[in-house]
Amino acid sequence: MKIGERGQVTIPKTIREKYGFLPQIEVDFVQEKTGVLIQKKTRHVSPVEQVYGILRKNVQTDPYIESIRGR
């Protein structure tokens, strides 16, 4: 594989499919002692952000918990 004039390189299709490098995915280049690691960019999401908004706002908490417990 050669690097193009603009610094671009093509990731082989089998590797893109295996590791989920889809169009519009952002990647990070991480310098290692033996070379460079390419990995998908991840955004840290706090536990609060993960669950924010899962409850409907017009439902009281206690009745909701009782209903999911089957009571």
Residue pairs with C-beta under 8 A, 6 or more apart in sequence:
1 9
1 10
2 9
3 9
11 21
11 38
15 21
16 22
19 40
20 40
21 27
21 40
25 40
25 41
26 40
26 41
27 38
27 39
27 40
27 41
28 38
28 39
28 40
28 41
29 36
29 37
29 38
30 36
30 37
30 38
30 39
31 37
55 61
55 64
